[in-house]
Amino acid sequence: MSIIVKRKKGESKDDIIGKFRRLCMEEDITEEVRKRAAYEKPSEVRYAQKKVILWREKCRKRAKKSRNYVA
């Protein structure tokens, strides 16, 4: 998939570059390039996923505690 950024009247080069960067971020292109740049062992992938799950649980517990707090 290609990203095309067309120049509108009155836009500077910096505006066009910024627009391109935002589109790349929305499409997660930079993340995909980083993932494909080097091989990641399956055990490392599982470890990272487990770490994310634990972090989410920790955040949910913290949010639940703050909701139950009555002054």
Biopython code that builds the backbone (N, CA, C, O; Angstrom):
import numpy as np
from Bio.PDB.StructureBuilder import StructureBuilder

atoms = [
    (1, "MET", "N", (0.837, -1.165, 0.000)),
    (1, "MET", "CA", (0.000, 0.000, 0.000)),
    (1, "MET", "C", (0.885, 1.233, 0.000)),
    (1, "MET", "O", (1.850, 1.311, 0.760)),
    (2, "SER", "N", (0.567, 2.170, -0.828)),
    (2, "SER", "CA", (1.377, 3.380, -0.906)),
    (2, "SER", "C", (0.642, 4.543, -0.247)),
    (2, "SER", "O", (-0.587, 4.595, -0.212)),
    (3, "ILE", "N", (1.434, 5.462, 0.268)),
    (3, "ILE", "CA", (0.881, 6.668, 0.876)),
    (3, "ILE", "C", (1.184, 7.828, -0.051)),
    (3, "ILE", "O", (2.337, 8.075, -0.404)),
    (4, "ILE", "N", (0.142, 8.530, -0.437)),
    (4, "ILE", "CA", (0.296, 9.673, -1.325)),
    (4, "ILE", "C", (-0.163, 10.913, -0.589)),
    (4, "ILE", "O", (-1.275, 10.960, -0.062)),
    (5, "VAL", "N", (0.699, 11.917, -0.557)),
    (5, "VAL", "CA", (0.362, 13.198, 0.055)),
    (5, "VAL", "C", (0.430, 14.247, -1.041)),
    (5, "VAL", "O", (1.487, 14.491, -1.623)),
    (6, "LYS", "N", (-0.705, 14.861, -1.312)),
    (6, "LYS", "CA", (-0.749, 15.875, -2.359)),
    (6, "LYS", "C", (-0.611, 17.255, -1.736)),
    (6, "LYS", "O", (-1.149, 17.538, -0.666)),
    (7, "ARG", "N", (0.120, 18.096, -2.436)),
    (7, "ARG", "CA", (0.372, 19.459, -1.962)),
    (7, "ARG", "C", (-0.814, 20.349, -2.316)),
    (7, "ARG", "O", (-1.266, 20.400, -3.460)),
    (8, "LYS", "N", (-1.297, 21.041, -1.301)),
    (8, "LYS", "CA", (-2.359, 22.007, -1.544)),
    (8, "LYS", "C", (-1.745, 23.394, -1.651)),
    (8, "LYS", "O", (-0.608, 23.615, -1.233)),
    (9, "LYS", "N", (-2.484, 24.298, -2.195)),
    (9, "LYS", "CA", (-1.993, 25.649, -2.395)),
    (9, "LYS", "C", (-1.696, 26.300, -1.033)),
    (9, "LYS", "O", (-2.532, 26.299, -0.129)),
    (10, "GLY", "N", (-0.491, 26.850, -0.918)),
    (10, "GLY", "CA", (-0.114, 27.543, 0.306)),
    (10, "GLY", "C", (0.540, 26.672, 1.360)),
    (10, "GLY", "O", (0.892, 27.171, 2.429)),
    (11, "GLU", "N", (0.714, 25.384, 1.093)),
    (11, "GLU", "CA", (1.353, 24.493, 2.070)),
    (11, "GLU", "C", (2.864, 24.506, 1.883)),
    (11, "GLU", "O", (3.367, 24.509, 0.759)),
    (12, "SER", "N", (3.573, 24.514, 2.996)),
    (12, "SER", "CA", (5.026, 24.474, 2.925)),
    (12, "SER", "C", (5.505, 23.024, 2.899)),
    (12, "SER", "O", (4.719, 22.092, 3.068)),
    (13, "LYS", "N", (6.793, 22.857, 2.687)),
    (13, "LYS", "CA", (7.378, 21.510, 2.681)),
    (13, "LYS", "C", (7.241, 20.862, 4.049)),
    (13, "LYS", "O", (7.007, 19.658, 4.151)),
    (14, "ASP", "N", (7.389, 21.665, 5.105)),
    (14, "ASP", "CA", (7.261, 21.133, 6.466)),
    (14, "ASP", "C", (5.850, 20.609, 6.730)),
    (14, "ASP", "O", (5.677, 19.584, 7.389)),
    (15, "ASP", "N", (4.841, 21.317, 6.212)),
    (15, "ASP", "CA", (3.455, 20.865, 6.371)),
    (15, "ASP", "C", (3.236, 19.523, 5.688)),
    (15, "ASP", "O", (2.567, 18.642, 6.228)),
    (16, "ILE", "N", (3.798, 19.378, 4.514)),
    (16, "ILE", "CA", (3.639, 18.140, 3.748)),
    (16, "ILE", "C", (4.344, 16.985, 4.465)),
    (16, "ILE", "O", (3.802, 15.884, 4.562)),
    (17, "ILE", "N", (5.547, 17.245, 4.962)),
    (17, "ILE", "CA", (6.282, 16.210, 5.694)),
    (17, "ILE", "C", (5.529, 15.806, 6.953)),
    (17, "ILE", "O", (5.451, 14.621, 7.279)),
    (18, "GLY", "N", (4.976, 16.783, 7.660)),
    (18, "GLY", "CA", (4.190, 16.486, 8.858)),
    (18, "GLY", "C", (2.972, 15.647, 8.547)),
    (18, "GLY", "O", (2.632, 14.729, 9.294)),
    (19, "LYS", "N", (2.310, 15.962, 7.439)),
    (19, "LYS", "CA", (1.144, 15.193, 7.017)),
    (19, "LYS", "C", (1.536, 13.748, 6.706)),
    (19, "LYS", "O", (0.830, 12.806, 7.067)),
    (20, "PHE", "N", (2.671, 13.596, 6.032)),
    (20, "PHE", "CA", (3.173, 12.256, 5.699)),
    (20, "PHE", "C", (3.489, 11.463, 6.969)),
    (20, "PHE", "O", (3.140, 10.287, 7.070)),
    (21, "ARG", "N", (4.143, 12.100, 7.927)),
    (21, "ARG", "CA", (4.490, 11.428, 9.177)),
    (21, "ARG", "C", (3.248, 10.981, 9.938)),
    (21, "ARG", "O", (3.216, 9.878, 10.483)),
    (22, "ARG", "N", (2.222, 11.838, 9.977)),
    (22, "ARG", "CA", (0.979, 11.481, 10.662)),
    (22, "ARG", "C", (0.315, 10.276, 9.995)),
    (22, "ARG", "O", (-0.166, 9.369, 10.674)),
    (23, "LEU", "N", (0.294, 10.274, 8.677)),
    (23, "LEU", "CA", (-0.289, 9.138, 7.960)),
    (23, "LEU", "C", (0.478, 7.849, 8.246)),
    (23, "LEU", "O", (-0.123, 6.789, 8.418)),
    (24, "CYS", "N", (1.813, 7.944, 8.298)),
    (24, "CYS", "CA", (2.629, 6.773, 8.609)),
    (24, "CYS", "C", (2.342, 6.269, 10.013)),
    (24, "CYS", "O", (2.282, 5.061, 10.240)),
    (25, "MET", "N", (2.165, 7.186, 10.958)),
    (25, "MET", "CA", (1.873, 6.797, 12.331)),
    (25, "MET", "C", (0.500, 6.144, 12.429)),
    (25, "MET", "O", (0.331, 5.169, 13.161)),
    (26, "GLU", "N", (-0.484, 6.671, 11.700)),
    (26, "GLU", "CA", (-1.825, 6.102, 11.716)),
    (26, "GLU", "C", (-1.830, 4.684, 11.157)),
    (26, "GLU", "O", (-2.566, 3.825, 11.641)),
    (27, "GLU", "N", (-1.023, 4.443, 10.155)),
    (27, "GLU", "CA", (-0.974, 3.132, 9.516)),
    (27, "GLU", "C", (-0.002, 2.174, 10.209)),
    (27, "GLU", "O", (0.103, 1.014, 9.810)),
    (28, "ASP", "N", (0.701, 2.634, 11.226)),
    (28, "ASP", "CA", (1.691, 1.830, 11.964)),
    (28, "ASP", "C", (2.793, 1.293, 11.062)),
    (28, "ASP", "O", (3.259, 0.169, 11.248)),
    (29, "ILE", "N", (3.201, 2.077, 10.108)),
    (29, "ILE", "CA", (4.243, 1.648, 9.177)),
    (29, "ILE", "C", (5.590, 1.555, 9.880)),
    (29, "ILE", "O", (6.344, 0.608, 9.655)),
    (30, "THR", "N", (5.894, 2.528, 10.726)),
    (30, "THR", "CA", (7.195, 2.515, 11.411)),
    (30, "THR", "C", (7.308, 1.312, 12.338)),
    (30, "THR", "O", (8.377, 0.710, 12.448)),
    (31, "GLU", "N", (6.212, 0.958, 13.005)),
    (31, "GLU", "CA", (6.231, -0.226, 13.878)),
    (31, "GLU", "C", (6.481, -1.491, 13.057)),
    (31, "GLU", "O", (7.251, -2.361, 13.465)),
    (32, "GLU", "N", (5.838, -1.584, 11.921)),
    (32, "GLU", "CA", (5.997, -2.757, 11.064)),
    (32, "GLU", "C", (7.428, -2.868, 10.557)),
    (32, "GLU", "O", (7.976, -3.968, 10.486)),
    (33, "VAL", "N", (8.034, -1.750, 10.208)),
    (33, "VAL", "CA", (9.423, -1.753, 9.736)),
    (33, "VAL", "C", (10.349, -2.216, 10.853)),
    (33, "VAL", "O", (11.261, -3.008, 10.617)),
    (34, "ARG", "N", (10.121, -1.729, 12.061)),
    (34, "ARG", "CA", (10.945, -2.147, 13.201)),
    (34, "ARG", "C", (10.820, -3.641, 13.463)),
    (34, "ARG", "O", (11.809, -4.315, 13.752)),
    (35, "LYS", "N", (9.590, -4.157, 13.358)),
    (35, "LYS", "CA", (9.379, -5.584, 13.595)),
    (35, "LYS", "C", (10.093, -6.431, 12.546)),
    (35, "LYS", "O", (10.646, -7.484, 12.862)),
    (36, "ARG", "N", (10.079, -5.971, 11.311)),
    (36, "ARG", "CA", (10.671, -6.754, 10.223)),
    (36, "ARG", "C", (12.175, -6.542, 10.077)),
    (36, "ARG", "O", (12.832, -7.275, 9.338)),
    (37, "ALA", "N", (12.721, -5.555, 10.768)),
    (37, "ALA", "CA", (14.140, -5.245, 10.631)),
    (37, "ALA", "C", (15.026, -6.347, 11.206)),
    (37, "ALA", "O", (16.104, -6.620, 10.676)),
    (38, "ALA", "N", (14.581, -6.969, 12.271)),
    (38, "ALA", "CA", (15.384, -8.010, 12.912)),
    (38, "ALA", "C", (14.479, -9.153, 13.352)),
    (38, "ALA", "O", (13.306, -8.948, 13.664)),
    (39, "TYR", "N", (15.032, -10.340, 13.374)),
    (39, "TYR", "CA", (14.277, -11.510, 13.791)),
    (39, "TYR", "C", (14.052, -11.470, 15.288)),
    (39, "TYR", "O", (14.951, -11.137, 16.059)),
    (40, "GLU", "N", (12.839, -11.816, 15.688)),
    (40, "GLU", "CA", (12.521, -11.894, 17.103)),
    (40, "GLU", "C", (12.089, -13.323, 17.404)),
    (40, "GLU", "O", (11.184, -13.864, 16.768)),
    (41, "LYS", "N", (12.747, -13.914, 18.374)),
    (41, "LYS", "CA", (12.451, -15.298, 18.699)),
    (41, "LYS", "C", (11.022, -15.423, 19.229)),
    (41, "LYS", "O", (10.512, -14.508, 19.874)),
    (42, "PRO", "N", (10.375, -16.569, 18.952)),
    (42, "PRO", "CA", (9.003, -16.757, 19.435)),
    (42, "PRO", "C", (8.884, -16.623, 20.953)),
    (42, "PRO", "O", (7.871, -16.134, 21.454)),
    (43, "SER", "N", (9.903, -17.050, 21.680)),
    (43, "SER", "CA", (9.848, -16.925, 23.139)),
    (43, "SER", "C", (9.869, -15.457, 23.557)),
    (43, "SER", "O", (9.227, -15.083, 24.538)),
    (44, "GLU", "N", (10.600, -14.627, 22.823)),
    (44, "GLU", "CA", (10.624, -13.189, 23.119)),
    (44, "GLU", "C", (9.272, -12.553, 22.834)),
    (44, "GLU", "O", (8.835, -11.661, 23.561)),
    (45, "VAL", "N", (8.608, -13.011, 21.775)),
    (45, "VAL", "CA", (7.277, -12.497, 21.435)),
    (45, "VAL", "C", (6.293, -12.851, 22.541)),
    (45, "VAL", "O", (5.509, -12.007, 22.973)),
    (46, "ARG", "N", (6.333, -14.097, 22.999)),
    (46, "ARG", "CA", (5.436, -14.533, 24.079)),
    (46, "ARG", "C", (5.709, -13.751, 25.351)),
    (46, "ARG", "O", (4.776, -13.345, 26.043)),
    (47, "TYR", "N", (6.974, -13.537, 25.664)),
    (47, "TYR", "CA", (7.348, -12.793, 26.860)),
    (47, "TYR", "C", (6.810, -11.360, 26.791)),
    (47, "TYR", "O", (6.299, -10.836, 27.782)),
    (48, "ALA", "N", (6.924, -10.741, 25.640)),
    (48, "ALA", "CA", (6.435, -9.371, 25.476)),
    (48, "ALA", "C", (4.916, -9.316, 25.616)),
    (48, "ALA", "O", (4.382, -8.396, 26.236)),
    (49, "GLN", "N", (4.222, -10.292, 25.044)),
    (49, "GLN", "CA", (2.769, -10.334, 25.157)),
    (49, "GLN", "C", (2.343, -10.519, 26.605)),
    (49, "GLN", "O", (1.391, -9.887, 27.063)),
    (50, "LYS", "N", (3.049, -11.389, 27.327)),
    (50, "LYS", "CA", (2.746, -11.639, 28.730)),
    (50, "LYS", "C", (2.956, -10.371, 29.556)),
    (50, "LYS", "O", (2.182, -10.069, 30.464)),
    (51, "LYS", "N", (4.013, -9.643, 29.226)),
    (51, "LYS", "CA", (4.319, -8.407, 29.923)),
    (51, "LYS", "C", (3.203, -7.372, 29.724)),
    (51, "LYS", "O", (2.832, -6.668, 30.663)),
    (52, "VAL", "N", (2.676, -7.282, 28.510)),
    (52, "VAL", "CA", (1.589, -6.352, 28.215)),
    (52, "VAL", "C", (0.338, -6.747, 28.991)),
    (52, "VAL", "O", (-0.349, -5.887, 29.542)),
    (53, "ILE", "N", (0.042, -8.029, 29.036)),
    (53, "ILE", "CA", (-1.139, -8.510, 29.757)),
    (53, "ILE", "C", (-1.033, -8.164, 31.238)),
    (53, "ILE", "O", (-1.996, -7.681, 31.833)),
    (54, "LEU", "N", (0.124, -8.408, 31.834)),
    (54, "LEU", "CA", (0.324, -8.089, 33.250)),
    (54, "LEU", "C", (0.199, -6.590, 33.506)),
    (54, "LEU", "O", (-0.368, -6.178, 34.518)),
    (55, "TRP", "N", (0.721, -5.780, 32.604)),
    (55, "TRP", "CA", (0.632, -4.332, 32.749)),
    (55, "TRP", "C", (-0.825, -3.879, 32.702)),
    (55, "TRP", "O", (-1.232, -3.026, 33.491)),
    (56, "ARG", "N", (-1.615, -4.440, 31.784)),
    (56, "ARG", "CA", (-3.030, -4.073, 31.680)),
    (56, "ARG", "C", (-3.792, -4.450, 32.942)),
    (56, "ARG", "O", (-4.620, -3.679, 33.426)),
    (57, "GLU", "N", (-3.512, -5.640, 33.475)),
    (57, "GLU", "CA", (-4.167, -6.075, 34.709)),
    (57, "GLU", "C", (-3.833, -5.125, 35.854)),
    (57, "GLU", "O", (-4.705, -4.770, 36.648)),
    (58, "LYS", "N", (-2.591, -4.724, 35.936)),
    (58, "LYS", "CA", (-2.150, -3.804, 36.978)),
    (58, "LYS", "C", (-2.901, -2.473, 36.868)),
    (58, "LYS", "O", (-3.340, -1.915, 37.874)),
    (59, "CYS", "N", (-3.044, -1.974, 35.642)),
    (59, "CYS", "CA", (-3.764, -0.721, 35.424)),
    (59, "CYS", "C", (-5.238, -0.862, 35.783)),
    (59, "CYS", "O", (-5.822, 0.044, 36.377)),
    (60, "ARG", "N", (-5.840, -1.992, 35.427)),
    (60, "ARG", "CA", (-7.254, -2.212, 35.743)),
    (60, "ARG", "C", (-7.477, -2.268, 37.250)),
    (60, "ARG", "O", (-8.448, -1.708, 37.760)),
    (61, "LYS", "N", (-6.573, -2.949, 37.964)),
    (61, "LYS", "CA", (-6.693, -3.020, 39.423)),
    (61, "LYS", "C", (-6.585, -1.631, 40.031)),
    (61, "LYS", "O", (-7.349, -1.277, 40.929)),
    (62, "ARG", "N", (-5.634, -0.846, 39.540)),
    (62, "ARG", "CA", (-5.440, 0.500, 40.056)),
    (62, "ARG", "C", (-6.682, 1.354, 39.790)),
    (62, "ARG", "O", (-7.103, 2.115, 40.660)),
    (63, "ALA", "N", (-7.266, 1.236, 38.608)),
    (63, "ALA", "CA", (-8.456, 2.002, 38.261)),
    (63, "ALA", "C", (-9.644, 1.558, 39.111)),
    (63, "ALA", "O", (-10.455, 2.382, 39.534)),
    (64, "LYS", "N", (-9.738, 0.265, 39.354)),
    (64, "LYS", "CA", (-10.837, -0.269, 40.156)),
    (64, "LYS", "C", (-10.732, 0.234, 41.593)),
    (64, "LYS", "O", (-11.743, 0.569, 42.209)),
    (65, "LYS", "N", (-9.512, 0.290, 42.127)),
    (65, "LYS", "CA", (-9.313, 0.789, 43.486)),
    (65, "LYS", "C", (-9.733, 2.248, 43.582)),
    (65, "LYS", "O", (-10.381, 2.645, 44.551)),
    (66, "SER", "N", (-9.372, 3.044, 42.591)),
    (66, "SER", "CA", (-9.683, 4.476, 42.633)),
    (66, "SER", "C", (-11.196, 4.712, 42.507)),
    (66, "SER", "O", (-11.710, 5.689, 43.049)),
    (67, "ARG", "N", (-11.903, 3.839, 41.806)),
    (67, "ARG", "CA", (-13.350, 3.993, 41.676)),
    (67, "ARG", "C", (-14.058, 3.647, 42.979)),
    (67, "ARG", "O", (-15.093, 4.231, 43.301)),
    (68, "ASN", "N", (-13.493, 2.684, 43.739)),
    (68, "ASN", "CA", (-14.121, 2.248, 44.983)),
    (68, "ASN", "C", (-13.796, 3.160, 46.161)),
    (68, "ASN", "O", (-14.395, 3.035, 47.229)),
    (69, "TYR", "N", (-12.871, 4.056, 45.974)),
    (69, "TYR", "CA", (-12.432, 4.939, 47.054)),
    (69, "TYR", "C", (-13.503, 5.988, 47.330)),
    (69, "TYR", "O", (-13.907, 6.728, 46.433)),
    (70, "VAL", "N", (-13.959, 6.042, 48.584)),
    (70, "VAL", "CA", (-14.951, 7.034, 48.985)),
    (70, "VAL", "C", (-14.358, 7.851, 50.122)),
    (70, "VAL", "O", (-13.919, 7.292, 51.127)),
    (71, "ALA", "N", (-14.343, 9.155, 49.970)),
    (71, "ALA", "CA", (-13.706, 10.018, 50.984)),
    (71, "ALA", "C", (-14.640, 10.305, 52.121)),
    (71, "ALA", "O", (-14.272, 11.012, 53.059)),
]
sb = StructureBuilder()
sb.init_structure("model")
sb.init_model(0)
sb.init_chain("A")
sb.init_seg("    ")
for serial, (resi, resn, name, xyz) in enumerate(atoms, 1):
    if name == "N":
        sb.init_residue(resn, " ", resi, " ")
    sb.init_atom(name, np.array(xyz, "f"), 0.0, 1.0, " ", f" {name:<3s}", serial, name[0])
structure = sb.get_structure()
